[in-house]
Amino acid sequence: MSQVYPYRLADFLHEQVGDGLRSVIYHDPDGYEVVYVRENVDGRSEEDIDGIVADLWADSYEQGIREELRGYGPLNCTVWVFEEAIEMHFVADERQGIAVALDTETFLAQSTFIGRCLGVAGLK
């Protein structure tokens, strides 16, 4: 298994985006750990988080398939863009990674290229 540092990532993101950071979850084959959750983020039940982590495991498992299909080399991160949040899943290896959620406006402010693309496409 790869060595990952979820607390270091959470600290870095909090320094970079402050209150724009919503959550950080570390997962591996043995389970998961909620590393950080912003106080005012709506509470999720343990069952909700279990479901999210199951989806993250599936995403990690599919890493090898995506790498082989596309031929671009190792897949490092997947990004999901929702209306209220942007989720990034940093994939370490099969069933291991770190999921990060940021407020959408925070992410777009940090990555103006994606924000411009959404605007040009009429999606923002």
DSSP file (Angstrom, degrees, kcal/mol; ACC not computed):
  #  RESIDUE AA STRUCTURE BP1 BP2  ACC     N-H-->O    O-->H-N    N-H-->O    O-->H-N    TCO  KAPPA ALPHA  PHI   PSI    X-CA   Y-CA   Z-CA
    1    1 A M              0   0    0      0, 0.0     2,-0.1     0, 0.0    92,-0.0   0.000 360.0 360.0 360.0 145.6    0.0    0.0    0.0
    2    2 A S        -     0   0    0      1,-0.1     2,-0.6    94,-0.0    91,-0.1  -0.408 360.0-114.3 -72.2 150.8    1.1    3.5   -0.7
    3    3 A Q        -     0   0    0     -2,-0.1     2,-0.3    89,-0.1    -1,-0.1  -0.788  41.3-179.7 -86.1 123.1    2.0    5.9    2.2
    4    4 A V        -     0   0    0     -2,-0.6    93,-0.0    93,-0.1    22,-0.0  -0.871  23.7-149.5-124.3 159.0   -0.5    8.7    2.3
    5    5 A Y     >  +     0   0    0     -2,-0.3     4,-2.1     1,-0.1     5,-0.2  -0.689  21.4 167.4-130.3  77.7   -0.8   11.7    4.7
    6    6 A P  H  > S+     0   0    0      0, 0.0     4,-2.5     0, 0.0     5,-0.1   0.855  79.6  50.7 -64.4 -35.5   -4.4   12.8    5.1
    7    7 A Y  H  > S+     0   0    0      2,-0.2     4,-2.5     1,-0.2     5,-0.2   0.894 109.6  50.6 -70.4 -37.7   -3.7   15.1    8.1
    8    8 A R  H  > S+     0   0    0      2,-0.2     4,-2.4     1,-0.2    -1,-0.2   0.913 112.1  48.1 -63.6 -41.7   -1.0   16.8    6.3
    9    9 A L  H  X S+     0   0    0     -4,-2.1     4,-2.9     2,-0.2     5,-0.2   0.920 110.6  51.0 -64.4 -43.4   -3.3   17.3    3.3
   10   10 A A  H  X S+     0   0    0     -4,-2.5     4,-2.4     1,-0.2    -2,-0.2   0.920 111.6  47.5 -60.2 -44.0   -6.1   18.6    5.6
   11   11 A D  H  X S+     0   0    0     -4,-2.5     4,-2.2     2,-0.2    -1,-0.2   0.926 112.7  49.2 -62.6 -44.9   -3.7   21.1    7.2
   12   12 A F  H  X S+     0   0    0     -4,-2.4     4,-2.1     1,-0.2    -2,-0.2   0.938 112.9  46.4 -59.8 -48.6   -2.4   22.3    3.8
   13   13 A L  H  X S+     0   0    0     -4,-2.9     4,-3.2     1,-0.2     5,-0.5   0.893 110.3  52.6 -63.8 -39.9   -5.9   22.7    2.4
   14   14 A H  H  X S+     0   0    0     -4,-2.4     4,-1.7    -5,-0.2    -1,-0.2   0.899 110.8  48.2 -63.7 -38.5   -7.1   24.6    5.5
   15   15 A E  H  < S+     0   0    0     -4,-2.2    -1,-0.2    -5,-0.2    -2,-0.2   0.881 117.7  42.6 -65.0 -37.8   -4.1   27.0    5.1
   16   16 A Q  H  < S+     0   0    0     -4,-2.1    -2,-0.2    -5,-0.2    -3,-0.2   0.890 133.5  13.7 -78.1 -41.5   -4.9   27.5    1.4
   17   17 A V  H >< S-     0   0    0     -4,-3.2     3,-2.2     1,-0.2    -3,-0.2   0.438  81.2-165.9-121.4  -1.5   -8.7   27.8    1.4
   18   18 A G  G >< S+     0   0    0     -4,-1.7     3,-1.7    -5,-0.5    -1,-0.2  -0.248  76.6   5.2  56.5-126.9   -9.6   28.4    5.0
   19   19 A D  G 3  S+     0   0    0      1,-0.3    -1,-0.3    83,-0.0    -5,-0.1   0.475 115.2  82.2 -72.6  -1.3  -13.4   27.9    5.6
   20   20 A G  G <  S+     0   0    0     -3,-2.2    83,-2.7    -6,-0.1     2,-0.5   0.650  70.8  94.8 -74.5 -14.4  -13.8   26.8    2.0
   21   21 A L  E <   +A  102   0A   0     -3,-1.7    81,-0.2    81,-0.2     3,-0.1  -0.678  49.7 176.0 -79.6 124.3  -12.7   23.3    3.1
   22   22 A R  E     -     0   0A   0     79,-2.9    16,-2.8    -2,-0.5     2,-0.3   0.876  55.7 -22.5 -94.9 -48.5  -15.7   21.2    3.9
   23   23 A S  E     -AB 101  37A   0     78,-1.6    78,-2.4    14,-0.2     2,-0.4  -0.996  39.8-153.5-162.7 159.3  -14.3   17.8    4.7
   24   24 A V  E     -AB 100  36A   0     12,-2.4    11,-1.8    -2,-0.3    12,-1.8  -0.981  17.0-176.2-139.0 127.2  -11.4   15.3    4.4
   25   25 A I  E     -AB  99  34A   0     74,-2.7    74,-3.0    -2,-0.4     2,-0.4  -0.992   9.9-157.7-127.4 128.5  -11.9   11.5    4.6
   26   26 A Y  E     -AB  98  33A   0      7,-2.7     7,-2.8    -2,-0.4     2,-0.4  -0.862  17.1-177.7-100.4 138.3   -9.2    8.9    4.5
   27   27 A H  E     +AB  97  32A   0     70,-2.5    70,-2.2    -2,-0.4     5,-0.2  -0.991  12.1 161.1-137.7 148.3  -10.1    5.4    3.4
   28   28 A D  E >   - B   0  31A   0      3,-2.7     3,-1.8    -2,-0.4    68,-0.2  -0.873  59.3 -79.3-147.4 179.5   -8.3    2.1    3.1
   29   29 A P  T 3  S+     0   0    0      0, 0.0     3,-0.1     0, 0.0    67,-0.1   0.730 126.5  55.5 -60.4 -20.4   -9.3   -1.6    2.9
   30   30 A D  T 3  S-     0   0    0      1,-0.2     2,-0.3     0, 0.0    -3,-0.0   0.585 122.7 -79.4 -88.4 -10.5   -9.8   -1.7    6.7
   31   31 A G  E <   -B   28   0A   0     -3,-1.8    -3,-2.7    22,-0.0     2,-0.3  -0.999  51.1 -78.5 150.4-149.8  -12.2    1.2    6.9
   32   32 A Y  E     -B   27   0A   0     -2,-0.3     2,-0.4    -5,-0.2    -5,-0.2  -0.959  18.6-147.9-149.7 165.3  -12.2    5.0    6.9
   33   33 A E  E     -B   26   0A   0     -7,-2.8    -7,-2.7    -2,-0.3     2,-1.0  -0.986  18.1-135.8-139.0 128.4  -11.5    8.0    9.1
   34   34 A V  E     -B   25   0A   0     -2,-0.4    -9,-0.2    -9,-0.2     3,-0.1  -0.760  27.0-179.5 -80.5 107.7  -13.1   11.4    8.9
   35   35 A V  E     +     0   0A   0    -11,-1.8     2,-0.3    -2,-1.0    -1,-0.2   0.859  62.7   2.0 -80.4 -38.8  -10.0   13.6    9.2
   36   36 A Y  E     +B   24   0A   0    -12,-1.8   -12,-2.4    -3,-0.1     2,-0.3  -0.987  54.6 176.9-153.1 138.6  -11.8   16.9    9.1
   37   37 A V  E     -B   23   0A   0     -2,-0.3   -14,-0.2   -14,-0.2   -15,-0.1  -0.957  34.4-120.7-141.0 126.1  -15.3   18.3    8.9
   38   38 A R    >   -     0   0    0    -16,-2.8     3,-1.7    -2,-0.3   -16,-0.0  -0.396  27.3-121.0 -63.5 140.3  -16.1   22.0    9.0
   39   39 A E  T 3  S+     0   0    0      1,-0.3    -1,-0.1    -2,-0.1     4,-0.1   0.849 107.3  46.5 -54.4 -42.9  -18.4   22.8   11.9
   40   40 A N  T 3  S+     0   0    0      2,-0.1     2,-0.4     3,-0.0    -1,-0.3   0.357  82.2 113.9 -90.3   8.6  -21.3   24.3    9.9
   41   41 A V  S <  S-     0   0    0     -3,-1.7     3,-0.1   -19,-0.2    -4,-0.0  -0.644  83.5 -96.7 -77.4 133.3  -21.4   21.5    7.3
   42   42 A D        -     0   0    0     -2,-0.4    -1,-0.1     1,-0.1     2,-0.1  -0.191  46.3-104.5 -54.4 136.4  -24.7   19.6    7.6
   43   43 A G        -     0   0    0     -4,-0.1     2,-0.4    -3,-0.1    -1,-0.1  -0.361  32.2-155.0 -66.8 136.2  -24.3   16.5    9.7
   44   44 A R        -     0   0    0     -3,-0.1    -1,-0.0    -2,-0.1     2,-0.0  -0.888  17.9-119.1-109.7 143.1  -24.2   13.2    7.8
   45   45 A S     >  -     0   0    0     -2,-0.4     4,-2.2     1,-0.1     5,-0.2  -0.315  26.7-110.2 -73.7 163.2  -25.1   10.0    9.5
   46   46 A E  H  > S+     0   0    0      1,-0.2     4,-2.6     2,-0.2     5,-0.1   0.870 122.1  55.9 -60.7 -35.8  -22.7    7.2    9.8
   47   47 A E  H  > S+     0   0    0      2,-0.2     4,-1.9     1,-0.2    -1,-0.2   0.897 106.0  50.2 -63.2 -41.1  -24.8    5.3    7.2
   48   48 A D  H  > S+     0   0    0      2,-0.2     4,-2.2     1,-0.2    -2,-0.2   0.933 112.1  46.8 -61.1 -46.7  -24.4    8.2    4.8
   49   49 A I  H  X S+     0   0    0     -4,-2.2     4,-2.8     1,-0.2     5,-0.2   0.893 108.2  56.3 -65.6 -39.1  -20.6    8.3    5.2
   50   50 A D  H  X S+     0   0    0     -4,-2.6     4,-2.2     1,-0.2    -1,-0.2   0.911 108.8  47.9 -55.9 -43.0  -20.5    4.5    4.8
   51   51 A G  H  X S+     0   0    0     -4,-1.9     4,-1.8     2,-0.2    -2,-0.2   0.901 111.0  49.7 -65.5 -42.2  -22.2    4.9    1.4
   52   52 A I  H  X S+     0   0    0     -4,-2.2     4,-2.1     1,-0.2    -2,-0.2   0.923 111.5  49.1 -62.4 -44.2  -19.9    7.6    0.4
   53   53 A V  H  X S+     0   0    0     -4,-2.8     4,-2.8     1,-0.2    -2,-0.2   0.883 106.9  55.3 -65.6 -37.9  -16.8    5.5    1.3
   54   54 A A  H  X S+     0   0    0     -4,-2.2     4,-2.0    -5,-0.2    -1,-0.2   0.902 108.8  48.9 -59.6 -39.4  -18.2    2.5   -0.6
   55   55 A D  H  X S+     0   0    0     -4,-1.8     4,-2.3     2,-0.2    -2,-0.2   0.891 110.0  51.1 -66.1 -39.7  -18.4    4.8   -3.6
   56   56 A L  H  X S+     0   0    0     -4,-2.1     4,-2.7     2,-0.2    -2,-0.2   0.902 108.1  52.2 -64.3 -41.1  -14.8    5.9   -3.0
   57   57 A W  H  X S+     0   0    0     -4,-2.8     4,-2.8     2,-0.2    38,-0.4   0.919 109.7  49.3 -59.8 -42.8  -13.7    2.3   -2.8
   58   58 A A  H  X S+     0   0    0     -4,-2.0     4,-2.0     2,-0.2    -2,-0.2   0.913 110.4  50.5 -62.5 -42.1  -15.3    1.6   -6.1
   59   59 A D  H  < S+     0   0    0     -4,-2.3     4,-0.3     2,-0.2    -2,-0.2   0.918 112.5  46.7 -61.3 -44.1  -13.6    4.7   -7.6
   60   60 A S  H >< S+     0   0    0     -4,-2.7     3,-1.4     1,-0.2     4,-0.4   0.908 110.2  53.2 -63.7 -42.4  -10.3    3.4   -6.3
   61   61 A Y  H >< S+     0   0    0     -4,-2.8     3,-0.5     1,-0.3     4,-0.4   0.866 106.8  52.4 -61.0 -37.0  -10.9   -0.1   -7.6
   62   62 A E  T 3X S+     0   0    0     -4,-2.0     4,-2.6     1,-0.2    -1,-0.3   0.505  83.1  95.0 -78.5  -4.1  -11.6    1.3  -11.1
   63   63 A Q  H <> S+     0   0    0     -3,-1.4     4,-2.6    -4,-0.3    -1,-0.2   0.930  84.8  46.9 -52.6 -52.3   -8.3    3.2  -11.1
   64   64 A G  H <> S+     0   0    0     -3,-0.5     4,-2.3    -4,-0.4    -1,-0.2   0.876 111.4  51.4 -60.8 -39.2   -6.5    0.4  -12.9
   65   65 A I  H  > S+     0   0    0     -4,-0.4     4,-2.6     2,-0.2    -1,-0.2   0.934 111.7  46.8 -63.3 -46.3   -9.3    0.1  -15.5
   66   66 A R  H  X S+     0   0    0     -4,-2.6     4,-2.3     1,-0.2     5,-0.3   0.898 111.6  51.4 -63.6 -41.2   -9.3    3.8  -16.2
   67   67 A E  H  X S+     0   0    0     -4,-2.6     4,-2.4    -5,-0.2     6,-0.4   0.927 113.2  45.0 -61.6 -44.4   -5.5    3.9  -16.5
   68   68 A E  H  < S+     0   0    0     -4,-2.3    -2,-0.2    -5,-0.2    -1,-0.2   0.915 113.7  49.0 -67.2 -43.5   -5.5    1.0  -19.0
   69   69 A L  H  < S+     0   0    0     -4,-2.6    -1,-0.2     1,-0.2    -2,-0.2   0.902 121.0  34.0 -62.8 -42.3   -8.4    2.4  -21.1
   70   70 A R  H  < S-     0   0    0     -4,-2.3    -2,-0.2    -5,-0.2    -1,-0.2   0.798  87.5-148.8 -90.5 -29.8   -6.9    5.8  -21.4
   71   71 A G     <  +     0   0    0     -4,-2.4    -3,-0.1    -5,-0.3    -4,-0.1   0.771  57.6 123.3  70.0  26.1   -3.2    5.1  -21.5
   72   72 A Y  S    S-     0   0    0      1,-0.4    -1,-0.1    -5,-0.3    -4,-0.1   0.391  74.6-109.2 -97.5   2.3   -2.1    8.3  -19.9
   73   73 A G  S    S+     0   0    0     -6,-0.4    -1,-0.4     2,-0.0    -2,-0.1  -0.625  73.2   2.6  99.0-164.8   -0.2    6.7  -17.0
   74   74 A P        -     0   0    0      0, 0.0     2,-0.6     0, 0.0   -10,-0.1  -0.272  67.1-129.2 -61.7 136.9   -1.2    6.6  -13.4
   75   75 A L        +     0   0    0      1,-0.2     3,-0.1   -12,-0.1    -8,-0.1  -0.782  30.1 174.8 -84.5 122.7   -4.6    8.2  -12.4
   76   76 A N        +     0   0    0     -2,-0.6    15,-1.3     1,-0.3     2,-0.3   0.761  57.1   4.5-100.6 -31.1   -3.9   10.5   -9.5
   77   77 A C  E     -C   90   0A   0     13,-0.2     2,-0.4     2,-0.0    -1,-0.3  -0.989  49.7-153.7-159.3 141.0   -7.2   12.2   -8.8
   78   78 A T  E     -C   89   0A   0     11,-1.8    11,-2.9    -2,-0.3     2,-0.4  -0.915  18.1-154.6-113.5 150.8  -10.8   12.3   -9.9
   79   79 A V  E     -C   88   0A   0     -2,-0.4     2,-0.5     9,-0.2     9,-0.2  -0.989   7.5-166.9-130.1 130.5  -13.0   15.4   -9.5
   80   80 A W  E     -C   87   0A   0      7,-2.9     7,-2.7    -2,-0.4     2,-0.7  -0.974  10.7-153.7-116.2 128.9  -16.8   15.6   -9.1
   81   81 A V  E     +C   86   0A   0     -2,-0.5     2,-0.2     5,-0.2     5,-0.2  -0.902  20.0 171.7-108.1 113.5  -18.4   19.0   -9.6
   82   82 A F        -     0   0    0      3,-2.5    -2,-0.0    -2,-0.7    22,-0.0  -0.685  45.7-105.9-111.3 168.1  -21.7   19.5   -7.8
   83   83 A E  S    S+     0   0    0     -2,-0.2    21,-0.1     1,-0.2     3,-0.1   0.910 117.9  25.3 -61.0 -43.1  -23.7   22.7   -7.3
   84   84 A E  S    S+     0   0    0      1,-0.2    20,-0.9    20,-0.1     2,-0.3   0.605 128.7  21.2-101.0 -13.6  -22.7   23.2   -3.7
   85   85 A A  E     - D   0 103A   0     18,-0.3    -3,-2.5    19,-0.1     2,-0.5  -0.995  56.5-140.2-153.6 154.7  -19.4   21.3   -3.4
   86   86 A I  E     -CD  81 102A   0     16,-2.7    16,-2.6    -2,-0.3     2,-0.5  -0.981  22.8-158.7-113.6 128.4  -16.5   20.0   -5.4
   87   87 A E  E     -CD  80 101A   0     -7,-2.7    -7,-2.9    -2,-0.5     2,-0.4  -0.923   6.2-169.4-110.7 134.3  -15.1   16.7   -4.4
   88   88 A M  E     -CD  79 100A   0     12,-2.8    12,-3.0    -2,-0.5     2,-0.6  -0.980   5.6-160.5-119.2 133.7  -11.6   15.5   -5.2
   89   89 A H  E     -CD  78  99A   0    -11,-2.9   -11,-1.8    -2,-0.4     2,-0.8  -0.927   4.0-158.8-118.0 106.3  -10.6   11.9   -4.7
   90   90 A F  E     -CD  77  98A   0      8,-3.0     8,-2.2    -2,-0.6     2,-0.5  -0.765  16.7-150.3 -86.3 110.1   -6.8   11.5   -4.5
   91   91 A V  E     + D   0  97A   0    -15,-1.3     6,-0.2    -2,-0.8     3,-0.1  -0.716  24.5 174.5 -91.2 121.9   -6.3    7.8   -5.3
   92   92 A A  E     -     0   0A   0      4,-2.3     2,-0.3    -2,-0.5     5,-0.2   0.895  65.2 -51.2 -88.3 -50.1   -3.3    6.0   -3.8
   93   93 A D  E >  S- D   0  96A   0      3,-1.5     3,-2.3   -91,-0.1    -1,-0.4  -0.920  93.7 -22.3-168.7-171.4   -4.1    2.5   -4.9
   94   94 A E  T 3  S-     0   0    0      1,-0.3   -33,-0.1    -2,-0.3   -37,-0.1  -0.263 131.0  -9.1 -55.7 118.4   -6.9    0.0   -5.0
   95   95 A R  T 3  S+     0   0    0    -38,-0.4     2,-0.4   -39,-0.2    -1,-0.3   0.735 115.6 100.1  64.7  28.0   -9.3    0.9   -2.2
   96   96 A Q  E <   + D   0  93A   0     -3,-2.3    -4,-2.3   -68,-0.2    -3,-1.5  -0.988  42.9  99.4-141.6 134.4   -7.1    3.6   -0.6
   97   97 A G  E     -AD  27  91A   0    -70,-2.2   -70,-2.5    -2,-0.4     2,-0.4  -0.988  58.1 -94.2 176.9-174.8   -7.2    7.3   -1.0
   98   98 A I  E     -AD  26  90A   0     -8,-2.2    -8,-3.0    -2,-0.3     2,-0.4  -0.995  26.5-156.9-129.6 126.4   -8.2   10.7    0.4
   99   99 A A  E     -AD  25  89A   0    -74,-3.0   -74,-2.7    -2,-0.4     2,-0.4  -0.882  11.5-171.7-104.9 134.4  -11.5   12.4   -0.5
  100  100 A V  E     -AD  24  88A   0    -12,-3.0   -12,-2.8    -2,-0.4     2,-0.4  -0.974   7.5-161.9-126.6 136.6  -11.7   16.2   -0.1
  101  101 A A  E     +AD  23  87A   0    -78,-2.4   -79,-2.9    -2,-0.4   -78,-1.6  -0.982  11.8 178.7-119.9 132.5  -14.8   18.4   -0.4
  102  102 A L  E     -AD  21  86A   0    -16,-2.6   -16,-2.7    -2,-0.4   -81,-0.2  -0.910  40.5 -93.9-123.7 153.1  -14.6   22.1   -0.9
  103  103 A D  E  >  - D   0  85A   0    -83,-2.7     4,-2.3    -2,-0.3     3,-0.3  -0.448  40.1-122.3 -59.7 141.0  -17.2   24.7   -1.4
  104  104 A T  H  > S+     0   0    0    -20,-0.9     4,-2.7     1,-0.2     5,-0.2   0.915 110.8  50.1 -56.2 -47.2  -17.8   25.1   -5.1
  105  105 A E  H  > S+     0   0    0      1,-0.2     4,-1.9     2,-0.2    -1,-0.2   0.848 109.7  52.2 -64.4 -32.1  -17.0   28.9   -5.1
  106  106 A T  H  > S+     0   0    0     -3,-0.3     4,-1.7     2,-0.2    -1,-0.2   0.934 111.3  46.2 -66.2 -46.5  -13.8   28.2   -3.2
  107  107 A F  H  X S+     0   0    0     -4,-2.3     4,-1.7     1,-0.2    -2,-0.2   0.937 113.1  48.9 -61.4 -47.2  -12.6   25.6   -5.7
  108  108 A L  H  < S+     0   0    0     -4,-2.7     7,-0.3     1,-0.2    -1,-0.2   0.852 109.0  53.1 -65.0 -33.7  -13.5   27.8   -8.7
  109  109 A A  H  < S+     0   0    0     -4,-1.9     3,-0.4    -5,-0.2    -1,-0.2   0.860 112.8  45.0 -66.6 -34.4  -11.7   30.8   -7.1
  110  110 A Q  H  < S+     0   0    0     -4,-1.7     2,-0.3     1,-0.3    -2,-0.2   0.734 122.8  36.8 -78.8 -24.0   -8.6   28.5   -6.7
  111  111 A S    >X  +     0   0    0     -4,-1.7     4,-1.6    -5,-0.2     3,-0.6  -0.693  65.4 171.4-130.9  77.2   -8.9   27.1  -10.3
  112  112 A T  H 3> S+     0   0    0     -3,-0.4     4,-2.9    -2,-0.3     5,-0.2   0.765  73.2  67.2 -64.6 -25.1  -10.1   29.9  -12.5
  113  113 A F  H 3> S+     0   0    0      2,-0.2     4,-2.4     1,-0.2    -1,-0.2   0.939 103.8  43.6 -60.2 -47.3   -9.6   27.7  -15.7
  114  114 A I  H <> S+     0   0    0     -3,-0.6     4,-2.6     1,-0.2    -1,-0.2   0.919 113.4  52.2 -64.4 -42.5  -12.4   25.3  -14.6
  115  115 A G  H  X S+     0   0    0     -4,-1.6     4,-2.0    -7,-0.3    -2,-0.2   0.912 110.3  47.9 -59.0 -43.2  -14.6   28.3  -13.7
  116  116 A R  H  X S+     0   0    0     -4,-2.9     4,-2.8     2,-0.2     5,-0.2   0.909 110.6  51.8 -64.0 -42.3  -14.0   29.9  -17.1
  117  117 A C  H  X S+     0   0    0     -4,-2.4     4,-2.3     1,-0.2     6,-0.2   0.915 109.0  50.1 -61.8 -43.1  -14.8   26.6  -18.9
  118  118 A L  H  <>S+     0   0    0     -4,-2.6     5,-3.0     1,-0.2     6,-0.8   0.904 112.6  47.9 -60.9 -40.7  -18.0   26.2  -16.9
  119  119 A G  H ><5S+     0   0    0     -4,-2.0     3,-1.2     4,-0.2    -2,-0.2   0.927 111.5  48.3 -65.8 -45.7  -19.0   29.8  -17.9
  120  120 A V  H 3<5S+     0   0    0     -4,-2.8    -1,-0.2     1,-0.3    -2,-0.2   0.870 111.2  51.6 -62.0 -37.1  -18.1   29.3  -21.6
  121  121 A A  T 3<5S-     0   0    0     -4,-2.3    -1,-0.3    -5,-0.2    -2,-0.2   0.535 115.7-117.3 -78.1  -5.0  -20.1   26.1  -21.6
  122  122 A G  T < 5S+     0   0    0     -3,-1.2    -3,-0.2    -4,-0.3    -2,-0.1   0.709  85.0 115.0  77.8  20.5  -23.1   27.9  -20.1
  123  123 A L      <       0   0    0     -5,-3.0    -4,-0.2    -6,-0.2    -5,-0.1   0.416 360.0 360.0-102.7  -0.3  -23.0   25.7  -17.0
  124  124 A K              0   0    0     -6,-0.8    -5,-0.2    -5,-0.1    -1,-0.1   0.387 360.0 360.0-116.3 360.0  -22.1   28.4  -14.4
